[in-house]
């Protein structure tokens, strides 16, 4: 995998990007997006959203620890935080200049376009990054389903 910094991308001076999501779990696709964003912006905050609408597998603090552990210590310009509420409110509070979002599919794009339009009305721009082709099929939902199936007890009679 080629790091974006190898191609001479320089971050926008003084820029702070926020990459929000539930990250349940934090996938290789998420990590790759952070890797790419961290060379585009001076600083990146991976923001674990706390939402009453979702049923995460662990509390936000525990997920935040797992996310931080999934990133190299050398990524000193990456921070992990948690937040309950509108992402734009968090961005305003922290002085962020942009929201970074990943877009894998046309369905993602439709959803993300609506969010970006709302965020723009609230004064925050969105930058979309597509996944690298080898990571495009990776999703937190699929990863959770795989883990659940893998940890399920065997069927009676030895069938799986």
Secondary structure by P-SEA (a helix, b strand, c coil): cccccccccccccbbbbbbccccccccaaaaaaaaaaaaaccbbbbcccccccccccccaaaaaaaaaaaccccccccccccccccaaaaaaaacccbbbbbbccaaaaaaaaaaaaaaaaacbbbbbbbcccccccccaaaaaaaaaaaaccccccccc
